[in-house]
Amino acid sequence: MKKSEIRFSIALDDQKVPEAISWQATDAGQDIHFAKAINISIWDRNADGTMKIDLWTKDMPTDAMKYFVVDTIGSMAETIVTATSDQKMAAKMRALCQELTDYLEEQGQDDRPNL
């Protein structure tokens, strides 16, 4: 059986606010990758529920954070199709993403930031 690991490193300031987020994965080579935000959801089989870790650096722009959330919902739509073939649920999630994107554009946040 092949084993793969993903490691996250979070640099915190004196108030324990993330200043830098980096990650490395055995399947992604030796390079260290940097991020401004992470959202990790884990289905805990013992608790039969979701455990979450949401972190973002203090220099993560607000508009970028909003698009990060929309992108996360969109990727979850793809996950639900792959895992369950539930096209209707995925379509509802995609529609929500479009509604949220329209909202951001109405708010003058029509330039997608580089995440």
C-alpha positions in Angstrom: 0.0 0.0 0.0 1.3 3.4 -0.9 1.3 6.1 1.8 1.1 9.8 1.1 1.5 12.7 3.6 0.6 16.3 3.6 2.2 18.7 6.1 1.1 22.2 7.0 3.3 24.7 8.8 1.7 27.8 10.4 3.9 30.7 11.5 2.0 32.7 14.3 2.6 36.2 15.6 2.6 37.0 19.4 -1.2 37.0 19.4 -1.3 33.6 17.7 -2.6 35.1 14.5 -1.2 33.3 11.4 1.5 35.2 9.5 2.5 32.6 7.1 1.1 29.2 5.9 3.2 26.7 4.0 2.6 23.1 3.0 4.4 20.2 1.6 3.1 16.9 0.1 5.0 13.7 -0.6 3.2 13.5 -4.0 4.0 17.1 -4.9 7.8 16.8 -4.7 10.2 18.4 -2.3 9.0 22.0 -2.9 7.5 24.0 -0.1 4.2 25.8 -1.2 2.8 28.9 0.4 -0.8 29.9 1.0 -2.7 32.7 2.4 -5.6 30.6 3.6 -6.5 26.9 4.2 -9.8 25.2 4.8 -9.6 21.6 5.9 -12.7 19.5 6.6 -12.3 16.0 8.0 -15.1 13.5 8.5 -14.5 12.0 11.9 -15.8 8.4 11.7 -16.0 8.0 15.5 -17.9 11.2 16.1 -19.9 10.8 12.8 -19.4 14.5 12.1 -17.2 17.1 10.4 -14.1 18.6 12.1 -12.8 21.8 10.5 -9.7 23.9 10.4 -10.0 27.3 8.9 -6.9 29.5 8.9 -5.9 32.6 7.0 -3.0 35.0 7.2 -3.4 38.5 8.4 -2.4 39.8 4.9 -5.2 37.8 3.2 -7.3 40.5 1.4 -11.0 40.5 2.3 -12.1 40.2 -1.3 -9.7 37.3 -1.9 -11.2 35.5 1.2 -14.7 35.9 -0.3 -13.6 34.3 -3.6 -11.8 31.6 -1.7 -15.0 30.7 0.0 -16.9 30.7 -3.4 -14.2 28.5 -5.0 -14.3 26.1 -2.0 -18.1 25.7 -2.5 -17.5 25.1 -6.2 -14.9 22.5 -5.6 -17.2 20.8 -3.1 -19.8 20.6 -5.9 -17.3 18.6 -8.0 -16.6 16.4 -4.9 -20.3 15.6 -4.4 -20.6 14.5 -8.1 -17.5 12.3 -7.9 -18.4 10.8 -4.6 -22.1 10.3 -5.0 -23.1 11.2 -8.6 -25.7 13.6 -7.1 -26.0 16.0 -10.0 -28.9 17.9 -8.5 -27.1 18.8 -5.3 -24.0 19.8 -7.4 -26.2 22.0 -9.6 -27.6 23.7 -6.5 -24.1 24.3 -5.2 -23.0 25.7 -8.5 -26.0 28.0 -8.6 -25.1 29.3 -5.2 -21.6 30.0 -6.4 -23.0 32.0 -9.4 -25.3 33.9 -7.0 -22.4 34.7 -4.7 -20.1 35.7 -7.6 -22.9 38.0 -8.9 -23.2 39.5 -5.4 -19.4 40.2 -5.3 -19.5 41.8 -8.7 -22.4 44.0 -7.6 -20.4 45.0 -4.6 -17.6 46.2 -6.9 -15.4 43.2 -6.3 -15.5 42.1 -9.9 -11.7 41.7 -10.3 -10.9 38.2 -9.1 -7.8 38.4 -6.9 -4.9 36.0 -7.4 -5.3 33.5 -4.7 
